[in-house]
Amino acid sequence: MINGVFLISIAATSFDNLSRLPVTLLRPVGVLQLFSWSFYDRLITSRGMATLKWALLLSLFMSTVGYLTPFSTKLSALLVIFYQGLLRSFGHFNHDEIIGIYFVMVLGFSPCGDAFSVDSWPSNRIEKRPLFAYGYPILLMQILLAWSYFSSALIKLRVAGFGYFSPDNLPILAIYHSLDNLHDTHFRLAFWLPTVRQYLPFAVGLVLVWELLFPLAVFWKRARWWILGFGVVFHLVTLLLMNFFFAYQLAMYVVFFDWPAIVRWCRRRRILKGLSSRWRRFRIVPERFPGIRVVGFKKKGMLLWDKECRFCACVVSGLKRIARKSFAECPYQTIVETLPQPVRRWSKCQAHWISEQGEVSGGSTALIDVLEGSGRTMLASFLDTAACRPILWFSIRFVSQVAHKKRPGN
């Protein structure tokens, strides 16, 4: 979700406009000073900025869908930091995106790919970790967001003191920002503020109290929605009065949502309930059968397939052609009575491989085991990598489901 916010923002941003700026305007900040000027001469071009944009889009898309999560989340964090630093090197520091940058850094070192991700497809079971491993990153992001508001209130009091509550403070700021041309919107409501200046100290004080109380949203659920709701109103009013909108800051409120409850609510809706049910049926076929052994076979390995499936016959024929070592195979119907009930149950949905020790695997796992048993160890190892495994699993499940529906009698 958080990476998706940056994905949408960058997809809608014209990097070509950035490439038209002269490099002489660039004032590298922080670690960006370590790069040479020849690097920036190549980067601040149409081709260089297009490459950066596509790299950002690809890594953020992978992070959003949860593909190669341990790698893609870290790469996304690195590229987002570089991109934001590059923007700030052309202008001034903008604190709207900074909280989002902190969040992508936290996600880069969090187990956010264990569930609801492409990486979790091959397994029907969510990887078990201590609850602290999932709760700590969420709590950390909530505290970071709360601190951004709380520290803002402290800085206002430290810098301006009680002068911050002056009736003229807010009108001056609002009119100042409404007169420049550096914003996407040009609302003029700020010019009405002097007519109600006597009430503005109370409004400013209310906002200051809200910022100081924002940490309560982390620990007190009853106050959370009042605080977040006030935040939405505050940022909308800021847009109308000062013409700048903290879109990233608002989007980061998602860390306070109870996502398991939202998922449960969605599953109860009629349309989403049907989609959820189809996905569960799609995933339910197991590929591993721990504790189950098939005995009575003297061969080193055997592939069981459905003789009523033409596609299965073609796959077996293709595997035999590329095999370096021969392997045994037979339709499961010929030995169905000797198979354990769990294996027999899913034999019409996928092929199975019985190892020399009698262990059973199915689907994409069976394909990898067949390739390894037939001497194609390099190909088997490649398909078993984190990059290929989810794609292989989905492809085999999809093709198996389509082939099963086209069988005679279905």
C-alpha positions in Angstrom: 0.0 0.0 0.0 2.7 2.5 1.0 4.9 1.6 -2.0 1.8 1.8 -4.1 1.4 5.5 -3.1 4.8 6.3 -4.5 4.1 4.1 -7.5 1.0 6.1 -8.5 2.8 9.4 -7.8 5.8 8.6 -9.9 3.7 7.2 -12.7 1.9 10.5 -12.9 5.1 12.6 -12.8 6.7 13.9 -15.9 10.4 13.1 -15.6 11.0 14.7 -19.0 10.4 18.1 -17.5 13.1 17.4 -14.9 15.5 16.5 -17.7 15.1 19.9 -19.3 16.6 21.7 -16.2 20.3 22.7 -16.6 22.7 20.7 -14.5 24.2 23.9 -13.3 21.1 24.5 -11.1 21.8 21.3 -9.2 23.1 21.6 -5.7 23.6 18.0 -4.5 22.6 17.4 -0.9 23.9 14.7 1.6 25.3 11.6 0.1 24.4 12.8 -3.4 27.6 14.9 -3.2 29.6 11.7 -3.5 28.5 11.3 -7.2 30.6 13.1 -9.8 29.3 15.8 -12.0 29.8 13.6 -15.1 27.3 11.2 -13.5 24.7 14.0 -13.3 25.5 15.1 -16.8 24.4 11.7 -18.0 21.5 11.4 -15.6 19.8 14.8 -16.2 19.0 13.9 -19.8 15.8 12.5 -21.4 17.3 9.0 -21.6 18.7 9.2 -18.1 15.5 10.4 -16.4 13.5 7.8 -18.4 15.7 5.1 -17.1 15.4 6.3 -13.5 11.6 6.5 -13.9 11.3 3.0 -15.3 13.6 1.6 -12.6 11.4 3.3 -9.9 8.2 2.0 -11.5 9.5 -1.5 -11.8 10.9 -1.7 -8.3 7.8 -0.1 -6.7 5.5 -2.3 -8.6 7.4 -5.4 -7.5 7.2 -4.1 -3.9 3.5 -3.3 -4.1 2.5 -6.8 -5.4 5.0 -8.5 -3.1 7.4 -10.0 -5.7 10.9 -10.7 -4.6 10.0 -8.7 -1.5 13.3 -8.9 0.4 15.1 -7.4 -2.6 12.5 -5.2 -4.2 11.5 -3.3 -1.0 15.1 -2.4 -0.3 15.7 -1.4 -3.9 12.6 0.7 -3.8 13.7 2.5 -0.6 17.1 3.2 -2.1 15.7 4.6 -5.4 13.0 6.6 -3.7 15.6 8.2 -1.4 17.8 9.0 -4.4 14.9 10.4 -6.4 13.7 12.6 -3.5 17.2 13.8 -2.9 17.6 14.7 -6.5 14.4 16.8 -6.5 15.5 18.6 -3.3 18.9 19.3 -4.9 17.0 21.4 -7.5 14.9 23.3 -4.9 14.1 23.3 -1.2 13.3 20.6 1.3 9.7 19.4 1.4 8.5 17.6 4.5 5.4 16.1 2.9 7.2 13.1 1.4 9.7 12.6 4.2 7.4 10.4 6.4 6.7 8.2 3.4 10.5 7.8 2.9 10.8 6.7 6.5 8.0 4.2 5.9 9.6 2.6 2.8 12.8 2.2 4.7 10.9 0.4 7.5 9.2 -1.9 5.0 12.6 -2.7 3.4 13.5 -4.5 6.6 10.1 -6.0 7.5 8.6 -9.4 6.7 5.9 -7.7 4.6 6.0 -10.4 1.9 4.8 -13.3 4.2 1.2 -12.9 3.2 -1.0 -11.2 0.6 1.9 -11.1 -1.8 3.1 -12.9 -4.9 6.0 -14.4 -2.9 3.4 -16.2 -0.7 1.6 -17.9 -3.6 3.5 -21.2 -3.7 2.6 -21.9 -0.1 -0.8 -22.3 1.4 0.5 -21.5 4.8 1.7 -18.1 6.0 5.3 -18.3 7.3 5.1 -18.4 11.1 7.1 -15.7 12.8 6.7 -14.2 16.3 3.8 -11.7 16.3 6.3 -9.1 17.4 8.0 -9.4 13.9 4.8 -8.1 12.3 3.6 -5.7 15.1 6.9 -3.9 15.6 7.2 -2.4 12.1 3.6 -1.2 12.2 4.1 0.3 15.7 7.3 2.0 14.5 5.5 3.6 11.6 2.7 4.8 13.8 5.1 6.3 16.2 7.0 8.0 13.4 3.8 9.5 12.0 2.7 10.7 15.5 6.1 12.2 16.1 6.0 14.2 12.9 2.9 16.0 14.2 3.9 16.2 17.9 7.4 17.6 17.0 5.7 20.1 14.6 3.8 21.5 17.6 6.9 21.7 19.7 8.9 23.5 17.0 6.1 26.1 16.6 6.1 26.8 20.4 9.9 26.9 20.5 10.4 29.2 17.5 7.4 31.5 17.7 6.3 31.1 21.3 3.0 32.7 22.2 3.4 34.9 19.1 2.2 31.9 17.2 -1.3 32.6 18.5 -1.3 36.2 17.1 -4.5 37.0 15.1 -2.4 38.1 12.1 -0.1 35.0 12.0 -2.4 32.7 10.0 -3.7 35.3 7.6 -0.1 36.4 6.7 1.0 32.9 6.1 -2.0 31.9 4.1 -2.0 35.0 1.9 1.8 34.7 1.4 1.5 31.2 0.1 -1.6 32.0 -2.0 0.2 34.8 -3.9 3.1 32.7 -5.2 2.9 30.5 -8.4 4.6 27.4 -7.1 1.4 25.4 -6.4 -0.9 23.2 -8.4 -4.0 25.0 -7.0 -4.8 28.7 -6.6 -7.6 29.1 -4.1 -8.2 32.6 -2.8 -9.9 31.8 0.5 -6.9 33.1 2.4 -8.0 36.7 1.6 -11.1 36.2 3.7 -9.2 35.4 6.8 -8.6 39.0 7.9 -12.3 39.5 8.3 -12.5 36.8 11.0 -9.0 37.4 12.5 -10.4 37.6 16.1 -11.4 33.9 15.9 -8.2 32.6 14.4 -6.2 32.3 17.7 -8.7 29.7 18.9 -8.5 27.8 15.6 -4.7 27.8 15.7 -4.8 26.7 19.3 -7.1 23.9 18.5 -4.8 22.7 15.7 -1.8 22.9 18.1 -3.6 20.8 20.8 -4.5 18.3 18.1 -0.9 17.9 17.1 0.2 17.5 20.7 -2.5 14.9 21.3 -1.7 12.9 18.1 0.4 10.3 19.9 -2.8 9.1 21.6 -3.8 7.6 18.3 -1.1 5.1 18.7 -2.2 3.7 22.0 -5.9 4.6 22.4 -8.2 3.2 19.7 -11.2 5.2 20.8 -9.4 8.5 20.2 -7.7 7.2 17.0 -10.6 7.9 14.6 -11.3 11.3 16.0 -7.7 12.3 15.7 -7.3 10.9 12.2 -10.6 12.5 11.1 -9.5 15.9 12.4 -6.3 15.3 10.4 -8.2 14.8 7.2 -10.2 18.0 7.8 -7.0 19.9 8.7 -5.2 19.0 5.5 -8.2 19.8 3.4 -8.5 23.2 5.0 -4.7 23.7 4.5 -5.2 23.1 0.8 -8.0 25.7 0.6 -6.2 28.3 2.6 -2.5 27.8 1.7 -2.7 25.9 -1.6 -0.4 23.1 -0.6 -1.7 19.6 0.1 0.1 16.9 2.2 -1.0 14.0 0.1 1.7 11.7 1.3 1.1 12.6 4.9 -2.6 11.7 4.5 -1.9 8.5 2.6 0.3 7.3 5.4 -2.7 7.2 7.7 -3.2 3.7 6.4 -0.8 2.4 9.0 -3.5 3.0 11.6 -6.1 0.9 9.7 -7.1 -2.5 11.0 -6.4 -4.3 7.8 -7.4 -7.9 9.0 -10.8 -6.5 9.9 -11.0 -4.7 6.5 -10.2 -8.0 4.8 -12.8 -9.9 6.8 -15.4 -7.2 5.9 -14.6 -7.4 2.2 -14.9 -11.2 2.2 -18.5 -10.8 3.5 -19.5 -8.6 0.6 -21.3 -10.5 -2.2 -19.0 -9.7 -5.1 -15.7 -9.9 -3.2 -16.9 -13.0 -1.4 -17.2 -14.8 -4.7 -13.7 -13.6 -5.8 -12.2 -14.6 -2.4 -13.9 -18.1 -2.7 -12.5 -18.6 -6.2 -9.0 -17.7 -5.1 -9.2 -20.0 -2.1 -10.3 -22.9 -4.4 -7.5 -21.9 -6.8 -4.8 -22.1 -4.0 -6.2 -25.0 -2.0 -4.5 -27.8 -3.9 -1.4 -28.8 -1.8 1.9 -29.4 -3.4 3.5 -31.1 -0.4 2.2 -33.9 1.7 4.3 -34.0 5.0 4.1 -37.3 6.8 2.7 -39.3 3.9 4.7 -42.1 2.3 3.8 -44.2 -0.7 5.3 -47.7 -0.2 5.6 -50.7 -2.6 7.5 -49.0 -5.4 11.0 -50.3 -6.2 11.8 -47.5 -8.8 13.9 -44.5 -7.9 11.1 -42.1 -8.8 7.7 -42.1 -10.5 5.6 -39.4 -12.1 1.8 -39.9 -11.7 -0.4 -38.1 -14.2 -4.0 -38.2 -15.4 -4.5 -40.3 -18.5 -7.8 -38.5 -19.3 -6.0 -35.2 -19.6 -4.5 -34.6 -23.1 -2.4 -31.7 -21.8 -0.9 -33.9 -19.1 0.1 -36.5 -21.8 1.8 -33.7 -23.9 3.7 -32.5 -20.8 4.9 -36.0 -20.0 6.0 -36.5 -23.6 7.9 -33.2 -23.5 9.6 -34.0 -20.2 10.8 -37.3 -21.7 12.3 -35.6 -24.7 14.4 -33.1 -22.7 15.3 -35.7 -20.0 19.0 -36.6 -19.7 18.1 -39.7 -17.6 15.0 -41.7 -18.0 12.3 -41.6 -15.3 9.3 -43.8 -14.6 5.8 -42.6 -15.2 2.3 -44.0 -15.3 -1.3 -42.8 -15.1 -2.5 -42.6 -11.6 -5.6 -44.5 -12.5 -3.6 -47.7 -12.8 -2.5 -47.6 -9.2 -5.2 -45.5 -7.7 -6.1 -48.1 -5.1 -2.6 -48.1 -3.6 -2.3 -44.3 -3.2 -3.0 -42.6 0.1 -6.3 -40.8 0.2 -4.9 -37.2 0.3 -2.8 -37.9 -2.9 -5.8 -39.7 -4.5 -8.0 -36.7 -3.8 -5.9 -34.3 -5.8 -4.7 -36.6 -8.6 -7.3 -35.2 -11.0 -6.1 -31.6 -10.3 -2.3 -32.0 -10.7 0.5 -34.5 -11.4 2.5 -36.0 -8.5 6.0 -37.2 -8.2 6.9 -40.1 -5.8 10.5 -40.0 -4.7 12.7 -43.0 -4.0 11.9 -42.6 -0.3 8.2 -42.6 -1.1 7.7 -38.8 -0.4 5.0 -37.2 -2.5 5.1 -33.7 -4.2 2.6 -32.2 -6.6 2.1 -29.4 -9.1 5.1 -27.1 -9.6 7.1 -28.8 -6.9 6.6 -32.1 -8.7 7.8 -30.6 -12.0 11.0 -29.4 -10.3 11.5 -32.8 -8.7 11.0 -34.5 -12.1 13.5 -32.3 -13.8 16.0 -32.9 -11.0 15.4 -36.7 -11.2 15.8 -36.7 -14.9 19.2 -35.0 -14.8 18.1 -31.4 -15.5 19.4 -30.2 -12.2 20.4 -26.7 -13.4 16.9 -26.0 -14.9 15.3 -27.4 -11.8 17.4 -25.1 -9.6 16.6 -22.1 -11.7 12.8 -22.8 -11.6 13.1 -23.2 -7.8 14.5 -19.7 -7.3 12.5 -17.0 -5.5 12.1 -15.2 -8.8 10.6 -18.1 -10.8 8.8 -20.1 -8.1 5.6 -17.9 -7.8 5.3 -17.5 -11.6 5.8 -21.3 -12.1 3.2 -22.1 -9.4 0.6 -19.7 -10.8 1.2 -20.9 -14.4 0.8 -24.6 -13.5 -2.2 -24.0 -11.4 -3.9 -21.9 -14.1 -3.1 -24.4 -16.9 -4.1 -27.3 -14.7 -7.5 -25.7 -13.9 -8.2 -24.9 -17.6 -7.2 -28.4 -18.6 -9.3 -29.9 -15.9 -12.4 -28.0 -17.1 -11.8 -29.2 -20.7 -11.7 -32.8 -19.7 -14.5 -35.0 -21.0 -17.5 -35.0 -18.6 -16.6 -31.6 -17.1 
